[in-house]
């Protein structure tokens, strides 16, 4: 089951900025994002932080999806295990356990990718992370606060 990713429209916009194209859609950005993602020159060229943020948002999306898949597999296993007879588990329950194990592994891998992408983004963007806060928790909160959820590009007129 595909979970909705709140920053999907902004991720698509970043990918269009990073793509070699002559006509890019313009969009209103917060001063913080504009400073991080675009050069200070009048050209408005993307910085290296754009590709880092694309990686970070992709990893965040994968983490949310893996968490959803893990919860779904656990719920399904709970539902079928509730009425299982004692003794050797049925083939269906074994299959559900394997599905849950695969979902947990995907969740661990996506968390590792998120932490790696977060470390790269924080270092390249020059963001200061408080000392007593885990990087994963800080960057998840940073994304929720700073990355727009209902992002709409503005069509430029010629």
C-alpha positions in Angstrom: 0.0 0.0 0.0 1.4 3.4 -1.0 1.3 6.0 1.7 0.9 9.6 0.7 4.2 11.6 0.9 3.4 15.2 2.0 6.4 16.8 0.2 6.0 14.9 -3.1 5.2 18.1 -5.1 8.2 19.9 -3.7 10.4 16.8 -4.5 9.2 16.9 -8.1 9.9 20.6 -8.3 13.5 20.0 -7.0 14.0 17.2 -9.5 12.9 19.6 -12.3 15.3 22.3 -11.1 18.1 19.7 -11.1 17.2 18.4 -14.6 19.0 20.1 -17.5 16.1 22.0 -19.0 15.8 25.4 -20.5 12.4 26.2 -19.1 12.0 25.7 -15.3 8.8 26.4 -13.5 9.1 29.2 -11.0 7.8 28.8 -7.5 7.7 30.9 -4.3 10.3 29.6 -1.9 10.8 30.6 1.7 13.8 32.8 2.3 15.6 29.8 4.1 15.0 27.4 1.2 15.9 30.1 -1.4 19.2 30.8 0.4 20.0 27.0 0.7 18.9 25.9 -2.8 19.7 28.8 -5.1 22.9 30.7 -5.7 23.0 34.4 -4.7 23.6 35.4 -8.2 20.7 36.7 -10.4 20.8 33.5 -12.4 19.1 31.5 -9.7 21.2 28.4 -10.5 20.7 25.5 -8.1 23.4 24.8 -5.5 24.8 21.4 -4.5 22.2 21.4 -1.6 19.5 20.8 -4.2 20.8 17.3 -5.0 21.4 16.7 -1.3 17.9 17.7 -0.5 16.5 15.4 -3.3 18.4 12.5 -1.8 17.2 13.5 1.7 13.5 13.7 0.7 13.8 10.5 -1.2 15.2 8.7 1.8 12.5 10.4 4.0 9.8 9.1 1.6 11.3 5.6 1.7 11.4 5.7 5.5 7.7 6.7 5.8 6.8 4.0 3.3 8.9 1.3 5.1 7.3 2.3 8.5 3.8 2.0 6.9 4.7 -1.4 5.4 6.1 -2.7 8.7 2.9 -1.6 10.6 0.7 -3.2 7.9 2.6 -6.5 8.0 2.5 -6.5 11.8 -1.3 -5.9 11.8 -1.9 -8.6 9.3 0.2 -11.1 11.2 -1.6 -10.2 14.4 -4.9 -10.7 12.8 -4.1 -14.1 11.5 -2.1 -15.3 14.5 -5.0 -14.4 16.9 -7.0 -17.5 15.7 -4.1 -19.8 14.9 -4.2 -23.2 16.5 -1.3 -24.2 18.8 1.5 -26.1 17.2 3.2 -25.7 13.9 2.2 -22.4 12.2 0.2 -22.6 8.9 2.0 -21.8 5.7 0.1 -18.5 5.5 1.4 -17.4 8.9 4.9 -18.3 7.9 4.6 -16.2 4.8 3.3 -13.3 6.8 6.3 -13.6 9.2 8.6 -13.5 6.2 6.8 -10.5 4.9 7.2 -8.8 8.3 10.9 -9.6 8.4 11.4 -8.2 4.9 9.5 -5.0 5.9 11.6 -4.6 9.0 14.8 -5.0 7.0 13.6 -2.4 4.5 12.8 -0.1 7.4 16.3 -0.5 8.8 17.9 0.1 5.4 15.8 3.2 4.8 16.7 4.7 8.2 20.3 4.2 7.4 19.9 5.9 4.1 18.0 8.7 5.8 20.8 9.3 8.3 23.5 9.2 5.6 21.5 11.7 3.4 20.8 13.9 6.4 24.5 14.0 7.4 25.4 15.0 3.8 22.7 17.6 3.6 23.4 19.1 7.0 27.2 19.3 6.3 26.8 20.8 2.8 24.0 23.2 3.7 25.8 24.4 6.9 22.9 23.6 9.2 23.8 23.4 12.9 22.4 20.4 14.7 21.9 20.8 18.5 24.3 18.5 20.4 21.7 16.6 22.5 19.4 15.9 19.5 19.6 12.8 17.3 20.2 13.7 13.7 17.3 11.6 12.4 14.8 13.3 14.8 16.3 16.8 14.0 16.2 16.4 10.2 12.6 14.9 10.3 11.4 17.9 12.3 13.4 20.2 10.0 11.7 18.7 6.9 8.3 19.0 8.5 8.9 22.7 9.4 10.8 24.0 6.4 9.8 21.9 3.4 6.4 22.9 1.9 3.7 20.3 2.0 1.2 21.9 -0.4 3.6 23.1 -3.0 2.4 24.6 -6.2 4.6 26.0 -9.0 3.7 29.2 -10.7 3.5 29.1 -14.5 5.6 31.8 -16.0 4.1 33.9 -18.7 5.9 34.7 -21.9 
